[in-house]
């Protein structure tokens, strides 16, 4: 296999030389064995497209580019080449769109910026043309090594990008752009502490560098430093309060800290200046949805796609309200857009899921499933998720976090009883349980807090690629002081999301993977396992397009295996932590709300309050896909919705296995 790869590298190098010499026919011949062996080889397909364009084989070029976009939808050079092709065919408007997409995926493509400048100038848009030209000049002025780093970074070749960037910084240690690029590489690797340090240092050298501060805000948010991210966004906004970009970032950080009313005010101010900005209209819709302003959210989403018909995020925003029903005209518009060839990849994903919801509401199961399948297939192209890798991670938790660990380390963490963790799979009813608990006078409902997941990454450390079980193995090595400090940090870092109640919920579903960590650093925390019938839970996850993460949901087999492995790990936690996790079945809550509410409150050590039964009357921000549903009285219509799709779900049944399906519906445990 290595020899074959070497042969391919040699062929690609030879073809590249032939292209530089203008021998495009010869290069096509040289590339063919590579494409025969690897039809989806992105670099070979790209070179084939370039050769075909120069040889005026336009259909061949177009086919190669479409194949690249199918297997690597964020490959910027493919869109740049598409721009060149369309420009050669005299389709300047479409070429401009292609160049813009190219720069979105790879901002170091100088040719795309220059082409944009030329096309915008010709179209009578001189200000935008000048901005594009300035971007081209900025990149052209960068050291060649850093341009190469940028290309590698945006084409997913992170190890090569890191090596080249570090080598450059050894020679030029305070080069701000190199520091920024290395921070972005670190962010993609999940080494957030290093990225934080690099960006903070770089801002010290160039405090007025806007891009540094924007990158820093993103890193701070990923590290759950929400107050610091908000402060950075505020500082940026204070430099130019009329700048819509700065104002938008400040609004988004206000949302992150729960200040939705303030965020809405900022979005409204932006829309005075830019009344038809689809991104701002959509962001306003998201905020209104979170606050329960259904009609206002609908109006915002509709205004967004009225301004930009192919703005998929707005179409999906309507679908994700769950209670909205698309009109016939809206469905026809979405179908026409989805059938077109110029739709951007992410817009196609959004429209596929929105159309699936529209046809499901019309009881057209076949059409609905086709679009759910299409949307999920597109999303799988973007992910690196594998069932094998996840199973290995979960198996390591069960193997390493054994009874001996808890016998030796228990009782050493932070004693605060404040957190109530709600874990499980997404779409298992966790938002309903959170709404019930958040309706209690002693409980604040927060968010799907990423703090525990971030802590697991920190404990894994810099050597996580070569030592895959460093975490959770490190849990055996931490002393009482370290465990207490980690628990105390969690309590303090999540305080920004609380409103003063003595208890609070954290409903990050993926925390089930880290129950061992949670019980060691927060031994008095309550943990509720939100469980739902496996077919209902998995198919509901398959139907959902998540904002980020949850990559296991984009395939019926993948989500089925994930559910199976989740059950196996929860069985392990029950064995080594007996009686410490409350399992709540969604179907039991639907059929016996009063009994289950009392059971949950009793487990959490909370007195009964009628408001928990009347949870739908509680006014609070809800940031998940179920936000509209939990504002209504409980109903059983969703319990068996999956059954009408049953003829399409054999892969899911096979992945779950007969034993898991047999266990379903056993009731409370």
Secondary structure, DSSP 8 states (H G I E B T S, - for coil): -HHHHHHHHHHHHHHHHHHHTT-HHHHHHHHHHHHHH-TT-HHHHHHHHHHHHHTT-HHHHHHHHHHHHHH-TT-HHHHHHHHHHHHHTT-HHHHHHHHHHHHHH-TT-HHHHHHHHHHHHHTT-HHHHHHHHHHHHHHHTS-HHHHHHHHHHHTT-HHHHHHHHHHHHHHSTT-HHHHHHHHHHHHHHT-HHHHHHHHHHHHHH-TT-HHHHHHHHHHHHHTT-HHHHHHHHHHHHHH-TT-HHHHHHHHHHHHHTT-HHHHHHHHHHHHHHSTT-HHHHHHHHHHHHHTT-HHHHHHHHHHHHHHSTT-HHHHHHHHTTSS----HHHHHHHHHHHHSS---HHHHHHHHHHHHHHHHHTT-HHHHHHHHHHHHHHHHHH----HHHHHHHHHHHHHHS-HHHHHHHTT-S-----EEEEEE-TTSSHHHHHHHHHTSTTEEE-----HHHHHHHHHH-TTTTT-TTHHHHGGGT--HHHHHHHHHHHHHHTGGG--S-SEEEE--GGGGGGHHHHHHH-TT-EEEEEE--HHHHHHHHHH---SS--GGGSSHHHHHHHHHHHHHHHHHHHHHSTT-EEEEEHHHHHH-HHHHHHHHHHHHT----HHHHTGGG------STTTTGGGS---STTTTGGGGGGGG-HHHHHHH-HHHHHHTT----
